[in-house]
Amino acid sequence: MLNRPHGNTWRIGVLPGESQTAVALVRARKDGRPFLKHCAVHPVAEGGAEGPLVSLVRERSMVRVPVSAVVRTEDYQLVQVEAPEVLPSEMRAAVRWRLRDAIDFNIDDAVFDVFEIPDPPRRTNNRMMYAVAARNEAVQRVTTLIAPYARGFDVIDIPELCQRNLSALLPHDKKGVAMLTLADKFAQLALTREGVLYLTRRIELARAYDMPRRTGDAASDTDASALALEVQRSLDYYESHYDHTPISHLVIAPGDARAAALAEGLRKEMSLQIELFNIADLFEVDAGLSVDADWQCLMALGAALRSDRAKA
């Protein structure tokens, strides 16, 4: 939606919200783990949604650092569509027509972008791709909020691609991995292999997962069963469409008590190897840094991992 390339190895990710803003600062490395300098959720009262970002970019060394912003989940829709047989320069315009009946807001009030997904080896139907339709008002709001304070502001991203960037760091990604990231009311699933996003979907969570469950809680077992079914359907789709080895690892983020309780329930329902996401395993964390590893912070962190290699 907005993209200007930079060569700096530092990048800031920011997810602005009405009451909180998540900000992450990461330095990418060709060899070794990325260096995590900052990752926290800040109350907006600290100086407006742009306040935490301003405090970072005021440092002389950070003035021109690239900044990735993330749109809120309610401000866009992600739709899988057939790729039109048109020139690349005409792709967005062609997809626009196909989205008229697929999104729940006015097509004339939307900003569009597209990104490809791998073709199955024995494709018989038209090539598929993902199309993003974001509310123009939301894109303008984010741009107005960040652009005046961050010279390096160069891209607006969506949570699915931020999660892809996190999943690509997992050691299991080399052969394929499923990552499930928990928000307040939904879980976001991503299937990646060698840094490529094959499938992403959002799964509504039952109220029972708003709090850590007790072992043996019948309601929790039922919810785990329903969630396991949705995850398994996605894994079956991946296996049936691509000639890759089946995905055997599921990583749940953030690695908190809520995720641990969910992992316990899913282990009873699935044969997957289920692990908890651990930032310290994937990043070199700055000494003394305490990370707010909730949904908002993880999406800001994924945005800060964006690179030329990860463009979509």
N, C-alpha and C positions, 0 to 999 in steps of 0.2 A: 504493500500500500504506500509505503514511503521508504526509500532505500537509497543511500549514498554510501559508497564503499570507503573504508578507512583502513590504514595499515597498522594502527596502534594495537598493541597486545592487551592493553587494559580495555575493559568495557563495563559500563554501568547498566543495570537493568532496573526498571522502575515500573511498578504497578500502582497507579494513583487511584484512590477511592474517596468516597465522600467523608468517611470518618478516619480512615487509616491509609497510609501509603507505605508500600514495601519497596525497599531499595537494596540492591546488591552490587558489590564491586568485585570484579574478578580479573585476574591477569592470566591469560592463556599462555601455555608453554608447549613448545614442540616436543620436548622430552620431559616426562614427569607429570605429576598431577597439577591441575590449575590451582593458582594461589587465591584464596578467598580472604579478602581484606575487610569486607563489611557485608552483613546480611541481617536486616532487621525490619520490623514493622513499626512505623512511627505514627503516633496520633496526629491527625491533621492540625490539631490545635498548636502544634509546634511552629506554626508559621504558614499554614495553608498546605495543600497537597504537594506543592513544589518545595516546601521548606527543607525536608531532609536531602533532597537532590541538590539544592543550592549550597548547602553546607559542604557537600563533597566537591562540587565543581569550582568552588571559590579557591580551593588550593591551586597554586600556580601549576603544579605538575598535572592537574586533572582538568584544566580549562577546556582542552580540546579532545578529551577522551570521548569516544563514541558512546552514545546513549540509546538503548533500546527501550521503548515503552510497550506496555501490554494493555490491550483493551479488556474491559470487564466482560464477563461471560454473558451478561444480559445485553450487550451492545453489538453483537454480531451473531451470525449463523454460519455453520460449516456444513456444506452439502456435497455429497459425492454425485457427480454427474458424468454423462458420456462426453468425452472430449470431441468438440466439433472438428470436422475435417476442413480446417481453414488455415491460413498462414498464421505464424506466431503473432504477428503484429495485429491480427484481427481476433485473436483468441478471447480477450476480455469482453469485447463487444458481443461476440457470438454467445459466450456463456451468460451474459446479462439477460438475453432473451430466454434462455432455458431456466433461469432462476425466478422468473416472474411469478410462477405459481408454487415455488418451493420455499419461499421465505414469508414470514408473517408481518413484514412491514413494507412500505411503499418502495417499489424498485427504483423510483426516481430520487429517493432519499438515501441511497446506498452507495458505498464505495466498494469496488470489487477487486479481488485478486484471485489467482489460481496457483496451485502447485500440483505437480505430478506425483503419482504413486506407481510403483513398478508394475509392468505388465506381467501377467501369468505366462509361463512358457508355452502353453497351448491355448493362446487366446483365440476364441471363436467369435466373440462379440466386439463391439466397439471399445476402444481404449477408454478407461475411466480416469478421472482426476478429481481432486478436491477443489471446490470453489468457496471462497470466503466472501460473504456479504456483510459489511459493517455499516452501522448507521453513520451517515455523514456527520451528523451532529456530534457523535461520540468521537470520531476522528478529529474533528475540528477542536473539540474541547481538550483532548489530550495534546494536540499540537500547540494550542494557545497556552496551555499550562506549562509546557516544558521548553518549547523552542526559545523563548526570550532569555532563559537562564542557562541553557546548555548548547554551546556552539557545536558540539559533536553529535547532536540529536540527528539520527539518520534512519531510523526504522520504527514502525509500529507493528508489533507482532501479536499473535494469538496464543492462548495458553497451550493448545495442542502442540504447537511447534516448540514452545518453551520446554514442555515435557519431553519432546523428542530429543532435545539437546541434553537433558539430564539422563535419559535412558541410554543415550549413546556412550556415556561414560562408564556404564556398568560392564564389568568383565564378561558377563554372559551375552552381551550384545553381539559379540563376534559370531555366535551361532544362532542368535535370535533370543529375545527376552520380552516378557510382558511386564509392564510397569503400571501399577494402579495407584493413583494419587488421590487422596481423600480431601474433599472440600466439606463444607458444612452439610450440604444436602445431596451431594452427588459424588460419585467416584469417576475419575477420568482414566480411561484405559488406553495405553499405547503399546503397539507391537512393533518393535524395531529390530533390525538386523544390520550390522555394520554401519550404524548411523542413519539408516534409511527408514523412514516411517512407512509401514505397510498398511496399518489400520489404526484408526483412533475412534473412540466412541465415548459418550457420556452416559453413565448408568445412575439412575436415581437411587438414593439410599433410603432405607426405611428409618423411621424415627428411632428405632432401637439402637442405631449406631451413633446417636448423638452423644452417648455416654459410654464409658467402658462397661462391658458386660460381665456378668458373673459366669463362671464356669458351670456348664450344665443348664444355663438359662434356655428354656424351650424356644422363646421368641428369637433369641440370638441365633440358635441353630437353624431355625426356619429362614431367617434373613440370610445367613451364610449360604444356605442351600440355594436360595434364589439368585444371589450374587454369583455363586459358583457356576450356576447354569448359564448366566449371561457371559461370564468370562470364557467358559468352555465353548460356547457358540462362536465366539470370536476366534478362538484358537483353532476350532474345526474349519472355519472359513479360511484362515491363513494356510492351514495344512492342505486343504483341498484345492487351493488356487495356485500354490507355489511349490516348486520342487525343492524345498528346503527341508532339512530335518525338523521334526516337530519341536516346538518351543517347550522346554521342560522347567523353566524358572520363572517364577512370579515374584516381583519385588514390590512391596507396599510402602508408600511414603505418605506422610512423614513417619519416621520410626518411633512413634510415641505409644502410649498405653492404648489408645484407641486402635491404632494399627496392629498392635500386638494381639489385642483381643480378636480383631477381625481375622488375623492370620491363624489364630488358634481354631476359629470356626471353619475357615476354608480348608485347613489341613484335614479335617474330618470328611470333607466333601470331594477333595480333588487329589490326584496323584502327583501334582506338581511339587517341585521343591520351592517352598515359599520362604522368602527372606524379608527382613525389614531394611528400608533405605537408611544408610548411615553416611552423613555428609563427610565425616572424618575419614572414611575409607576412600573417598573419591577426590577430595580436595586437601591441599595443604592449608590448614586454617591458621590465620594470624594468631599469634600468642595472645591469650586472654580474651579472644573474641567469643562472645556468647551468641549463638545463632537462633533466631526465631524460626524454627523449621515448620511453619504451618503452610497452608495452601498459598497464601499471598506471597510469602517469602520464597517458596520454592519456584513460583512462576517468575518472580523477579530474578532469581538465581539462574533459571533456565534462559531468560532473556539476556543475561550478562554473558552467557556462554555462546551466544550467536557468533558465527564466523563466516567468512566467505565460503568455506566448505559446507556450512549448514544453511546456506541460503535456500529459501523456498518461496 
